[in-house]
Amino acid sequence: MTLTDTKQENKLGFFVRNQTIVVPIAAIFVAFVLGGILILLQGVNPLVAYKAIFSEAWFDSDGLLRTFQKTTPLVLAGLAVTVGLRVGLFNIGAQGQLISAALASALAGIYITNLSPIFHVLVALTCGIIVGAIWAGIAGILKAYRGVHEVISTIMLNSIAIGILDYLVSNPFKEPDQSLQRTKKIAETAVLPNIGVIPFGFILALIICLLVSWMLNKTTAGFRFNTVGKNKFAATYAGINMKLMVVTGMLLSGGLAGLGGAIETLGITYRFEPAFNAGLGFDGITIALLARANPLATIPAAILVGTLRAGGASLQFETGIEPEIVDVLLAITLLLVSAPILAKYLFKGKAQKSANVTSGWGN
């Protein structure tokens, strides 16, 4: 073996050992390059376009507040999907769980009265967490006791949630004398404040990330979740209650998505309006895959997506490019970052699928 061969093997070994970091970074880089080509085809310098996005998101006080506001529910949506992945479940239903919780928190903020500010906020947040957990728990029960694949059930539950919420916000809970589909504003006692340009909900989301990371990596419950996610046969052999873990994992995942929806209502929109919550749960999938199901890595991943969402609005004013280019960037990133997972699933033997399909997730 020559020195050149040894160096090449060392480089390959480095990439294999650090694929959790390398794959997302490479996916983001390629997405920005391909996005830049699309921007260039429209006659605009890609560097100017990207500068407009990041300048709006980070170098303007109002833009910075919007960035944190966009990022806050995304952290929790990504964390919700991450928890599901660590248990071997693909929770596509974070969107339905998040918007259901957002409405529940809005109703608690509007119709529950005569409470002190702190207690009112806690009650409204709890309502959101419970509703999100229940909505995800339905899919967990169907998976555990009827073998219904969680991807199918959560997609269906998304559609059901959207239909029910559209009815509720168009009829019994619609703001009077308004043509828009939305509720009244929540009471002042239910509002989550900002600390300067940082929403209090963002700080809460960071704390939750730390707690979930500790739970998954340092506790018995986390060990059981990870064992079920990595190797169901080994988990069964070890005496772990598979059905309980599946249901519990979905309840926790839904509760986190619900908390994201509650914070969106109480700290950002101050009412429930379906248009404001569109796509948050689906962005959570991108974030979880970028983070490779690492709870702490969901924070920078969510900040990146939040930056693109907050800064993308300025593109049309600055360059004439439609802000939907952000969706293109995120779609390319999602495709690239998920490709290794899809390849592993497609080309592994059937006997190894359950054991290995999620073995690369997390730490």
C-alpha positions in Angstrom: 0.0 0.0 0.0 1.4 3.4 -1.0 1.5 6.6 1.0 -1.1 8.0 -1.4 -3.4 5.1 -0.8 -3.0 5.5 3.0 -3.9 9.2 2.8 -7.0 8.5 0.7 -8.1 5.8 3.1 -7.6 8.3 6.0 -9.7 10.9 4.2 -12.4 8.4 3.5 -12.3 7.2 7.1 -12.6 10.8 8.3 -15.8 11.3 6.2 -17.3 8.0 7.4 -16.5 8.8 11.1 -17.9 12.3 10.8 -20.8 11.7 8.4 -23.2 13.1 11.0 -21.6 16.5 10.5 -20.3 16.1 6.9 -23.6 15.1 5.2 -25.7 18.0 6.4 -23.0 20.6 5.7 -22.4 19.1 2.2 -26.2 19.1 1.6 -26.5 22.7 2.6 -23.5 23.7 0.4 -24.9 21.9 -2.7 -28.3 23.3 -2.1 -27.0 26.8 -2.0 -24.9 26.2 -5.2 -27.9 24.8 -7.1 -30.1 27.6 -5.7 -27.4 30.1 -6.9 -27.6 28.7 -10.4 -31.4 29.1 -10.4 -31.0 32.7 -9.2 -28.3 33.4 -11.8 -30.6 32.1 -14.5 -33.0 34.9 -13.5 -30.3 37.5 -14.1 -29.5 38.2 -10.5 -26.1 37.8 -8.8 -26.6 34.9 -6.3 -24.2 36.6 -3.8 -26.5 39.7 -3.8 -29.5 37.5 -3.2 -28.0 35.6 -0.4 -26.6 38.8 1.1 -30.2 40.2 1.1 -31.5 37.2 2.9 -28.9 37.2 5.7 -28.8 41.0 6.0 -32.5 41.2 6.5 -32.5 38.3 9.0 -29.5 39.3 11.2 -28.5 42.9 10.6 -31.8 44.6 11.1 -33.4 44.8 14.6 -36.9 44.0 13.3 -35.5 41.3 11.0 -33.6 39.8 14.0 -36.8 39.6 16.0 -38.5 37.9 13.0 -35.7 35.5 12.7 -36.0 34.4 16.4 -39.8 34.3 16.0 -39.5 32.1 13.0 -36.9 29.9 14.6 -38.7 29.3 17.9 -41.5 26.9 16.8 -39.1 25.4 14.3 -36.8 24.2 17.1 -39.6 22.4 18.8 -41.0 21.0 15.5 -37.6 19.6 14.6 -37.2 18.2 18.1 -40.6 16.5 17.8 -39.6 14.7 14.6 -36.2 14.0 16.2 -37.7 12.2 19.2 -39.8 10.1 16.8 -36.8 9.1 14.8 -34.9 8.1 17.9 -37.7 5.6 18.6 -37.7 4.4 15.0 -40.8 6.3 14.1 -41.2 8.9 11.3 -43.7 11.4 12.7 -44.9 13.2 9.5 -47.8 14.6 11.6 -46.0 17.4 13.4 -47.9 19.9 11.3 -51.3 18.6 12.4 -50.2 18.3 16.0 -48.7 21.8 16.0 -51.7 23.6 14.5 -54.2 21.7 16.8 -52.2 22.8 19.8 -51.9 26.3 18.5 -55.7 26.6 18.4 -56.1 24.9 21.8 -53.7 27.4 23.3 -55.5 30.3 21.6 -58.8 29.2 23.0 -57.3 28.8 26.5 -55.8 32.3 26.1 -59.1 33.8 25.0 -61.8 32.0 27.1 -60.1 31.1 30.3 -60.1 34.3 32.4 -59.4 35.7 35.8 -55.9 34.1 36.0 -52.6 35.7 36.9 -50.3 36.2 34.0 -47.8 33.4 34.9 -50.6 30.9 35.6 -52.5 31.8 32.5 -49.5 31.2 30.3 -48.8 27.9 32.0 -52.4 26.7 31.5 -52.4 27.8 27.8 -49.0 26.1 27.2 -50.3 22.9 29.0 -53.4 22.9 26.8 -51.2 23.0 23.7 -48.9 20.2 24.9 -51.8 17.9 25.8 -53.7 18.4 22.5 -50.5 17.8 20.5 -49.7 14.7 22.5 -53.2 13.3 22.1 -53.2 13.9 18.3 -49.8 12.1 18.0 -50.9 9.4 20.5 -53.7 8.3 18.2 -51.0 7.4 15.6 -48.9 5.7 18.3 -51.8 3.5 19.5 -52.6 2.6 15.9 -49.0 1.6 15.3 -48.6 -0.3 18.5 -51.9 -2.2 18.6 -53.0 -2.4 15.0 -49.7 -2.2 13.1 -50.8 0.9 11.1 -47.7 2.6 9.7 -47.1 5.9 11.4 -46.4 7.7 8.1 -49.8 6.8 6.8 -51.7 7.5 10.0 -50.0 10.9 10.7 -50.6 12.1 7.1 -54.2 11.2 7.5 -54.3 12.9 10.9 -52.8 16.1 9.3 -55.6 16.3 6.8 -58.2 15.7 9.6 -56.7 18.4 11.8 -56.6 20.9 8.9 -60.3 20.2 8.1 -61.5 20.4 11.7 -59.5 23.6 12.4 -60.7 25.3 9.2 -64.3 24.7 10.3 -63.7 25.8 13.9 -61.9 29.0 12.9 -64.5 29.8 10.2 -67.6 29.3 12.4 -67.8 29.0 16.2 -64.4 30.6 17.1 -64.0 33.1 14.2 -63.3 36.7 15.2 -66.5 38.7 14.8 -66.9 41.1 11.9 -63.7 39.8 10.2 -63.5 38.2 6.8 -60.2 36.4 7.7 -60.1 33.0 9.2 -58.8 33.7 12.6 -59.7 33.8 16.3 -59.8 36.9 18.5 -56.6 37.9 20.2 -55.6 36.2 23.4 -55.8 38.0 26.7 -52.8 40.0 27.8 -52.3 37.7 30.7 -51.6 34.8 28.3 -49.0 36.6 26.3 -45.4 35.3 26.3 -43.1 38.3 26.4 -40.0 39.2 24.4 -36.7 39.9 26.1 -35.3 42.6 23.8 -35.3 41.0 20.3 -35.4 37.4 21.8 -38.8 35.9 22.4 -39.1 34.2 25.8 -40.4 31.1 23.9 -37.0 30.8 22.1 -35.3 30.5 25.5 -37.8 28.0 26.6 -37.2 26.0 23.4 -33.5 25.9 24.1 -34.1 24.6 27.6 -36.4 21.9 26.3 -33.7 20.9 23.8 -31.2 20.5 26.6 -33.7 18.4 28.6 -34.6 16.2 25.8 -30.9 15.6 24.9 -30.2 14.7 28.5 -33.2 12.4 28.6 -32.3 10.6 25.4 -28.6 10.2 26.2 -28.4 9.9 30.0 -31.5 8.2 31.3 -33.0 4.7 31.3 -36.0 5.9 29.3 -33.7 7.3 26.7 -31.7 4.1 26.5 -35.0 2.2 25.9 -36.0 4.7 23.2 -32.7 4.4 21.5 -32.7 0.6 21.7 -36.1 0.3 20.2 -35.1 2.7 17.4 -31.9 1.0 16.6 -32.8 -2.7 16.9 -36.4 -3.8 17.7 -35.3 -7.4 17.9 -32.7 -6.6 20.6 -35.2 -4.4 22.4 -37.8 -7.3 22.5 -35.1 -9.7 23.6 -34.1 -7.3 26.4 -37.7 -7.3 27.7 -38.5 -3.7 26.7 -42.2 -3.2 26.2 -42.3 -2.3 22.5 -45.9 -1.1 22.5 -45.4 1.2 25.5 -42.3 2.7 23.9 -44.0 3.3 20.6 -47.0 5.0 22.3 -44.8 7.0 24.7 -42.5 8.1 21.9 -45.4 9.4 19.9 -46.9 11.1 22.9 -43.6 12.9 23.7 -43.1 13.8 20.0 -46.6 15.2 19.7 -46.3 17.1 23.0 -43.1 18.8 21.7 -44.9 19.8 18.5 -47.8 21.0 20.6 -45.5 23.1 22.7 -44.2 24.7 19.5 -47.7 25.5 18.3 -48.6 26.9 21.8 -45.5 29.2 21.8 -46.3 30.3 18.2 -49.8 31.4 19.4 -48.8 32.9 22.8 -45.6 34.6 21.9 -45.7 35.4 18.2 -49.1 35.7 16.6 -51.3 36.2 19.8 -54.2 34.5 18.0 -54.8 31.5 15.9 -54.6 32.1 12.2 -54.0 29.1 9.9 -51.9 31.1 7.5 -49.3 31.9 10.1 -48.8 28.3 11.0 -48.5 26.9 7.5 -45.5 24.6 6.9 -44.0 24.8 10.4 -44.4 21.0 11.1 -43.1 20.1 7.6 -40.0 22.3 8.1 -39.5 20.3 11.3 -38.8 17.2 9.1 -36.1 19.1 7.3 -34.6 20.3 10.6 -34.6 16.8 12.1 -32.9 15.3 9.1 -30.3 18.1 9.0 -29.7 17.5 12.7 -29.4 13.8 12.1 -31.8 13.3 15.0 -29.5 15.0 17.5 -31.6 17.1 19.8 -28.9 19.8 20.3 -28.2 19.9 16.5 -31.8 20.9 15.9 -30.9 24.3 17.3 -28.5 25.4 14.5 -30.6 23.6 11.9 -33.7 25.5 13.0 -31.8 28.8 13.1 -30.7 28.2 9.5 -34.3 27.5 8.4 -35.6 30.4 10.4 -33.0 32.7 8.9 -34.1 31.7 5.4 -37.7 32.1 6.2 -37.3 35.5 7.8 -34.8 36.9 5.3 -36.5 35.4 2.2 -39.3 38.0 2.4 -36.9 40.7 1.4 -35.8 39.0 -1.8 -38.6 40.3 -3.9 -38.0 43.9 -2.7 -34.2 43.7 -3.0 -33.7 41.6 -6.2 -37.1 41.0 -7.7 -36.8 37.2 -7.0 -39.8 35.4 -5.6 -39.3 34.4 -2.0 -40.3 30.8 -2.9 -36.6 30.3 -3.8 -36.3 29.6 -0.1 -38.6 26.6 -0.5 -36.4 25.4 -3.4 -33.3 25.6 -1.2 -35.0 23.7 1.6 -36.4 21.1 -0.7 -33.0 20.4 -2.3 -31.4 20.3 1.2 -34.0 17.8 2.4 -33.5 15.6 -0.7 -29.8 15.5 -0.3 -29.6 15.0 3.4 -32.2 12.2 3.3 -30.6 10.4 0.3 -28.2 8.3 2.4 -31.0 7.2 4.7 -33.2 6.2 1.7 -30.3 4.3 0.1 -29.6 2.5 3.3 -33.2 1.5 3.6 -33.5 0.4 0.0 -30.4 -1.6 -0.3 -30.1 -3.3 3.1 -31.4 -6.9 3.4 -34.8 -7.3 4.9 -33.3 -8.9 7.9 -31.2 -5.8 8.6 -33.8 -3.1 7.9 -35.3 -3.0 11.3 -31.9 -3.0 13.0 -30.1 -0.6 10.7 -32.5 1.8 9.1 -32.2 4.3 12.0 -28.8 3.2 13.3 -27.1 6.4 12.0 -29.4 8.7 13.9 -28.2 10.7 16.8 -25.4 10.0 19.2 
